[in-house]
Amino acid sequence: TVRFKYSPDSVKVGAFVTFIAGMTVLFLTGLYLWRFFYREEDEASTVRRVAKNSIAPIILNLFNQALLMAFAALMARIVGPVGNGRYYTAVLIFGCFEIVANFGLDMYLIREGARDRENARRLFFNTLALRVLLFFAVVPMLALFLFGRQALGTPLAAETLWTVALLYAGLLPGSLANGLSALFRACEKHEYPAAIQTATTIMQVTLGTLALVGGLGIVGLAGASILTNLATLAILAVLAQRTIWPTLPRAKVSIERPLLHTMLAENWSLMASLLLQALFPFVNGLLLQNYRGDAVMGWYDAGRKWLTALNVIPSLFTFAMFPVLSRQATQDRPGLRRSYSLSVKLLVMLALPVAVLVTAAAMPLVRVLSGAAFLPHGAVALRILIWSAVFGWVNSLTNFVLIALNRQRYVLLASGARVVFTIVANLLLVRTFSYVASAWIMVAGEFLLVLLFYADLRRHVGAVEWARLLWRPALAGLAMGVAAWGVSLVSLVLALAAGAFTYLLALVLLRALTPEEREALSPLVPAPLRQVITVRRVS
């Protein structure tokens, strides 16, 4: 039997445009319904506040990821493994210098604004001024790095260099927009920047599609990001003026040099730790690209995209927890330990089934997202990379806890140790084992950071009983893996269903959540259902 497949780019673009239109309608419908289901409450429990600050942003950011993943699928099929690898290289380079230019000011404003609303206006204005100064100060550093990279290693392609330059040009409006988002989060209104980000994501993928169709390639994508960041800044500014600014105490604001110096002094270690955390994938990616080329980098990125999309869950959860953790770090250390332990358990309970399901479905996942040109290598990378989430999601939370405890310098040292490990491991293994070594180094690096972070956390918060905390979810995950593997010999779809059912059943039978943990989470259960559960317990 001979099969012919006709799928020109025009058909792919048409399908994507239809998808974007449908998602836009869904987003607007959700915004309309949100007004009826949500009411602001002055007196709300900690759990309820965290739920409001995390669930809505998580849903919206998963929505964003769906848009970006669909666009990534279109992009991968148009630019291929080489173009995909070049774009990922540009994003890695830009990401490191973006961290230097932002200088940890997002975390600073969220932390200090949550603690001291009286000075929120003053803090916000001065962080904006510092962002502008840092943007221009970093330009020579970026130019020097690119010059050295071209002179010392295999030169990057011209389109990679142009992409880096345009991405950085869009950083100025993007950094100012981040400042507004941080102000919303400091006031525990996380749903606002998340909703605006969704609107601008729709704009971003629309402009990106026009760039690809117009033959502008990855350089056009970088140019589209400038327009997207400008739109995000404008919308957030208008929304902040109407919702946040009137609620803040009035105060005269001006550029205060002593305050700017204080911000730099307090934030340099946080910035350095964030930079070192970014250098972890940066070193992995750039050494892989240098030794094995753009195409191999594209295969590796095809697997990494799924991990990045899923990492939005711990990122938003910990952002929502940060104001609460900051207060508990100064007022209630036992409460901080309880919050941390429960949060770790919930993250691991979610990460384990995600890792098992993605491992089983790696081939179709990469085929759907990137196409057959990225197989089988992209699937091999994904099967390994996804297990870094089990440790990485815990690190995401622990990192924020240590920041709340003002332990930025230790975070810096721990992150630096991981970068040293990554450099040595890459130099020893990547030439021979290619992207497989890069993927396993990611997993090992996250596990190393778990150990290093916990060593300091134990000194300041107290010991966490890891075995008692996680043995039930771990056993449930093992049962899930065995069930999925056994049924996969018959059908992948049945294997995924059997694995998910087995995991949920094991969690129930093993009583994965203790009575105290269920009580702490009870405010998240709707009132009618909570009453039914209470009646059954009493009876």
PyMOL commands that set and color helices and strands:
alter all, ss='L'
color gray80, all
select helices_A, chain A and resi 9-37+46-102+105-115+117-152+158-169+171-186+191-213+217-243+245-247+257-292+294-310+312-331+333-360+362-369+372-374+377-385+388-404+408-461+466-488+492-509+515-524+527-538
alter helices_A, ss='H'
color red, helices_A
deselect
rebuild
show_as cartoon
